Amino acid sequence: MIAALKPIFPNNVGLIGTNGGHLTLGALFPLPPGATVHGGYWIIPLSIVCGVGVLVFAHTATHRYLAAWRKRRRPEL
């Protein structure tokens, strides 16, 4: 989502730092008073790589879990 929003809203998407030192990765609409957006367009490929990594991990973990579940449920012949 960050990769899609950064080109459209460059001043509201990225690493957002607030006055209290809290750092958030994402999009904030509207920005809180005193908040600054850090990170340029390098955040786009980074977020794409992280998103694909999470997708591959979730798919692999689900596939392995379901294979083990089917194996346990299969009756012995």
N, C-alpha and C positions, 0 to 999 in steps of 0.2 A: 504494500500500500504506500509505503514511503517513496518508493521509486516512481510510482505513478503521480503522486502529489507534489513532489519536489519541483518539477519543471513548471507546474501551474501556479503553485503558491511558494515561491522560494523564500519568502520572509517569514513563513509560518511553519516550515517543515525542516527537521534536522535534529541536531543535539541542542536542546533548549535548556539554558541555565537560568535559574531564578535567583532572586536576592539572597535566599537562604542557603545557597550553594547546592541546591537540588538540581541534578542533571537528568533530563528526560530525553529519550529517543522517540520521536514521533511527530505528530502535528497538533498544534494548539490553535484553536480559533475562538475568540481573539487571544492574542498573546497577553499574559498578565503584565501589569505595570512593572517595569524594570527588568523584564525577561529579555535575554539575548539569544539569538540563534547562531550556533557555531556549526562549522562544517559547510563545505561547499557542495559542489555537484559530485564529489567523490562518494557521497553517501548513497547515490543511486546504485552503482554496481555492487557496493558492499551489501545493501539491503536485498538486492536480487540474489546474490550468492547465499546469504543467510536464509532467505525465504525458501530457496530451492533445497538447501541443506535440511531445513526442518521438514519439508515435504518428503524428501527421500527417507529421512530417519523415521518419520511417522508411518510411511508406507511399509518400510522394511519391518519395523517392530510389529505392526498390525498383521502383516503376512505371517511372520514367525509365530505370533500368538495364536492365530487361527489355525495354523498347521498343527501346533501342539495340542490345541483344543480338540480338533478333529481326530487326532491320533488317540487321545484319551477316551473319546466317546465311541470309537469304532470297537465293536465287539470282537473278541478273540474267536477265530474260526478253527 
